[in-house]
Amino acid sequence: MSSPALPAALRATLARVGAEMVDAAEPWWVITGAAVALHGAATMVADVDVLIGAGDAVTLFERLGLPPQPGAPSDRYRSGRDRAWRRR
């Protein structure tokens, strides 16, 4: 059984995520829909979610120019930081 090919846009996004995470001090993971697609399931992927350590989050957010966002933590998951990075 062969796995479905990843769409070009998803491949490009995953390559960019990998490039940004290359200097991470702690392990990091691609999670949710993108992870499912990487495992070969045919699924729609609207975004790429990455789970990273708190120290790496601070470094990455500063490097990408992502300012702190106001708001309360979500009751859906435990997270001290949450940012959205969109290609411009």
C-alpha positions in Angstrom: 0.0 0.0 0.0 1.5 3.3 -1.0 1.1 6.6 0.9 -0.6 9.6 -0.8 1.9 12.2 -1.9 2.0 15.4 0.2 0.7 18.5 -1.5 3.5 20.9 -2.6 2.4 23.6 -0.3 2.5 21.3 2.7 5.9 20.0 1.7 7.2 23.6 1.5 5.7 24.5 4.8 7.2 21.5 6.6 10.6 22.3 5.0 10.3 25.9 6.4 9.3 24.6 9.8 12.3 22.2 9.8 14.6 25.0 8.8 13.3 27.3 11.6 13.6 24.5 14.2 17.1 23.2 13.2 18.7 25.0 16.2 16.1 24.0 18.8 17.6 23.1 22.1 14.8 20.6 23.0 12.9 18.0 21.0 10.0 19.3 19.0 7.1 17.6 17.2 4.8 18.3 14.2 1.3 17.4 15.6 -2.3 17.2 14.5 -3.3 17.0 10.8 0.2 17.5 9.4 1.5 14.7 11.5 -1.3 12.4 10.3 -0.5 13.4 6.7 3.2 12.6 7.3 2.2 9.1 8.5 0.6 8.6 5.1 -3.1 9.2 5.8 -5.1 11.1 3.2 -6.3 14.1 5.1 -6.8 17.8 4.5 -4.2 20.0 6.2 -5.1 23.6 6.7 -2.1 24.5 8.9 0.9 23.0 10.6 1.0 22.8 14.4 4.3 22.4 16.2 4.8 21.5 19.8 8.0 23.0 21.2 9.6 23.6 24.5 9.1 26.9 26.4 12.7 28.1 25.9 12.7 27.4 22.2 9.3 29.1 21.9 10.7 32.4 23.3 13.7 32.2 21.0 11.6 31.3 17.9 8.9 33.9 18.5 11.5 36.6 19.0 13.4 35.6 15.8 10.2 35.5 13.8 9.0 38.8 15.2 5.8 37.3 16.8 4.7 39.7 19.6 2.9 38.4 22.7 -0.8 38.0 22.2 -3.3 38.9 24.9 -5.7 36.3 25.9 -6.4 33.5 28.5 -5.0 30.0 28.2 -7.2 27.6 26.4 -9.1 24.9 28.3 -8.5 22.6 25.3 -4.8 22.2 25.9 -2.0 23.2 28.4 0.1 25.9 26.9 1.9 28.9 28.3 2.5 30.3 24.8 0.5 30.2 21.6 1.3 32.1 18.4 0.2 32.0 14.8 2.8 32.5 12.1 1.5 33.1 8.7 3.5 33.4 5.6 3.2 36.9 4.2 
